[in-house]
Amino acid sequence: MRDSGQRLVLLTIVLLAFTVRVYHLDFQSLWRDEMDAVHFAHDSLSTLLSNFTRAGWNGPLYYLLLRPWLAVVGNSEFALRFFSLLWGVLAVPLTYVVGRRLLAPSPAIRASLLVALSPYLVWYSQEGKMYALVLALALLSVYLYVQALERGGFWRWAGHVSVTSLCLYVHVLAALIVPLQALLFVVWWPRYRARWRGWLAAVAALTLPYLPLALWEIRILLSEFTTGHKFVPLPQMLNTMLLAFAQGLCPVHNWLAIGVFVFLLLAGAILPEKTNGWRITVTLLLWFFFPVVSVYLISLKMPIFLDRYLIWIAPAFYLLTARGVIEIGRRSRLLAAVVLVTLVVLNSRALWWQAHTPIKSDFRAAAAYVRQHRTPDELIIFHISYVRHTFEYYYGDSSPYADGIPTDANTTEAWLDAVMKAQTRGYDAVWLCYSEATMWDKREMVKAWLERNGRRTHHAVFTRVEVSRYELSP
């Protein structure tokens, strides 16, 4: 295929990527992490800048970039998520240029198609968080890295250092890009050894903007700080990433999609016979496995694994898959066409399911229900309390309101009874907005108290949210 034909195909794929990402962009209600993004982006500039050295902040730069965007386009669900959509679409051509550098135009085109239709990547291109941004920046970092190694030059190295530095501040675990690229330089040594001075200078430069984050990360890692995440064994981590990239968020395993991806991944890793083909295989395998193994090793001391934190390893998965399609095609064009069409169909089905199934906490519907049935003098108890911000995004001022009571194994019924009586004193009726409450109240003691001391008159269950109205006993 000539360059003009490739550009036309790539443009079509990019337009397809935009279409599937903009479709039902605001279908899902905002959930608490997205509400965080809105709140943090509206913090004062001094607060936003101080977050760069504050423990527990995964991606302070994202909120700093989001701030002027929301100031211009507003705070709607569509506006918030469109910022992520732009980066998610940009990841498609970036996958192509990286794939063309590492592999060839044909697998690069196929990889860009898989990225465009990946249910997992579409989902996070439709979420008001930093994950689509870090994906695009990681791809750009890899591309600039290869460019600098191939052609040298101060400005190429400076571009690579600048973009990689942005990655580090968009999400803290993107710091693993630096040791990953160091390992890749070792793999590529015979070809790029003449660039060792530029490479060494770039590595040195990348440690400087990262120092503010590294200082508190090391301090926290050596402390007794807990993240709230459960420890996940390495095989389960790898299985989680495979399922995410193969089928998206669908809770039911699609064994056909999983099987086809595994088949193509193995073909892409084993079948190539070209000289130096093993280096590309090792490159893609390191890109996928090294960050996961690193997170596992960190988690032995402090569990930190969530699949979306490693979204930037997805291009390696799809590039290796696309390489497998090409290798199968060398042996049977018909089989290669069948497996690629199968993946497109399966991904399209998963995309349709994600676009039409309520998955996030539906505070939009919950707020509408409460607005319809509540009188202004009735108390709302938010359990957990943090969800009040998301509820009020749709409802407006919810006063009078109260925070739910956190409980643990040592909480007694008598203590809770006294606290709840004090909290509800003076109200004949209260509402309970209940979402993710077992994070605070595993025994559901607050709900049980309301059931004992009141009569439930209204009750509605929405996705991950339920609201109830109780008329309290005198």
Buried (B, 14 or more C-beta within 10 A) or exposed (E): EEEEEBEEBBEEBBEBBBEBBBEBBBBBBBBBEBBBBBEBBBBEEEEBEEBBEEEEBBBBBBBBBBBEBBEEEEEEBEBBBBBBBBBBBBBBBBBBBBBBBBBBBBBBBBBBBBBBBBBBBBBBBBBBBBBBBBBBBBBBBBBBBBBBBEEBEEEBBBBBBBBBBBBBBBBBBBBBBBEBBEBBBEBBEEEBEEBEEBBEBBBEBBEEBBEBBEEBBEEBEEEEEEEEEEEBEBEEBBEBBBBBBBBBBBEEEBEBBBEBBBBBBEBBBEBBEEEEBEBBBBBBBBBBBBBBBBBBEBBEEBBBBBBBBBBBBBBBBBBBBBBBBBBBBEEEEEEBEEBBEBBBEBBEBBBBBBBEEBBBBBBBBBBBBBEEBBEEEBBBBBBBBBBBBBBBBBBEEBEEBBBBBBBEEEBEEEEBBEBBEEBBEEBBBBBBBBBBBEEBBEBBBBBEBBBEBBEEEBEBEBBBBBBBBBBBEE
